[in-house]
Amino acid sequence: MVGTEDGTSGKRRRKYSPPVVASVAAAVLLAGGGGAYWAVAAGGGDDDGAPAPAAARGTPPPLALDAPGPGGGPAPGIAVGEPDPNGTRYRAAGTLPDGPRSSPVYLTGGEVTRDEVARLAGALGVTGEPRLADGLWTAGATAQPTVQVALKGPGNWSYSRYGIAGAKPCVHPGKDTPGEGAPPCPSHRDRPGGSDPAASRPVSEERAKAAALPVLKALGQQDAKLDAGRVFGAVRSVTADPVVDSLPTYGWQTALQVAADGRVAGGSGQLRMPAKGHDYPVVSAARALEELNRAGGPAKPLLGGCATPVPLGADDAAPPCPAAPPPREPVVIRGATFALSAQSVAGRPALVPSWLFAADVGGGTTVTVAQPAVDPKYLVKQASSAGAKPSPASPMRVTSYRADGRQLTLHFWGGMCSDYAASAEQSAAAVTVRVTGTEKEPGRPCVLAAREFDRNVPLEKPLDGRKVVDMVTGATVPRS
């Protein structure tokens, strides 16, 4: 679909193709005996100020886009089964839309307030006054419904109906001895009968959406596009993609898990929506597709270990390089939708004007490829590797520990694309630990694969009954 020109106003009319994009949602991990979640406890960059006002902008400043493409910066991981942009080419199956001439960027900033956290906690049925520690708001008790919200905007949050990590979250009816205030564990299996309402089948899509609505209203996302079609055993997942100024969003999603008793059992998302910033000229879908192909480019050759066809001396003998693989067939783009996609701008989460391409990867599978639509001349180019800004460290949640004299071994889950470091602050009552991850090769694609890691930290003296506390969550870390 091609946008037309308005001869009177000189502005391109906005026409959108149907929403042909099928998003690949993140799977919800549900463990027996409660909901296991991986919460992002901190977000945003070092700027604590609020976004710049939208009025009186004039010429917009350069946009320091940290996402893949002309802006450079760290690239997101590549999920198994999705196309690898390092060497993959894309071609359109038909005419792509023009879209608007300009669109604003939406930026996050500032700090989340106690009242904002209390409003979300109330919608989730969490009791207790929110408390702030180490950059993280927490409301709720150890074995009770608990919500945690990062202090920095946009306020990444996570909720568990069965308490925070490090404590026994729930009890199995007829198996465990009930603890004080501990709720019964839900069943995530599809077995009928029994007195436990969570042992039945998942609720209907309509009932799940109705259970999610109070939470979405508290977030100001009651008009979001909802999907309740995914089921994990007896739990139904509801995902909400907000609509901002009539534009769909991608990657700024609220996810809620509704148990078989019709109550929200877990969830995560961002408490604040970004604020409107500067307007930027944007390019058509066809131009954005050119930029996507330019950013991916051909696969880089491997260096060393084999000989080129140029004759070498006897002392330099090496096995011949294998023949270059045949070029891949281009991935077919079946459509494009103008939207706002979640990106990082100068280390701050943002919604950036983008084209969402529906990429046909074969076998009847379509995945979304998001390409920023901001005119490349307004983007800050990627710095050289010698002067590139190091990627920010990401905090990791410590799941357990092992103590051996004056050494503490911390266990946590992480990805294969990062290096991890551990530190500890020691006092007479507790040892507060922190694990951070930094990308090994910022800007290069990496397969998303999680595994358990461990890192050691020295102790000034043996634990001797002192608690081990995770600086990220503020929770006591259980012993392995």
PyMOL commands that set and color helices and strands:
alter all, ss='L'
color gray80, all
select helices_A, chain A and resi 114-123+197-199+205-218+285-296+314-316+376-378
alter helices_A, ss='H'
color red, helices_A
select strands_A, chain A and resi 30-31+34-35+90-92+102-107+131-133+136-139+146-150+156-160+225-232+235-241+243-244+247-250+254-258+264-270+275-281+331-345+348-362+365-372+394-396+398-404+407-415+418-426+430-439+450-458+467-470
alter strands_A, ss='S'
color yellow, strands_A
deselect
rebuild
show_as cartoon
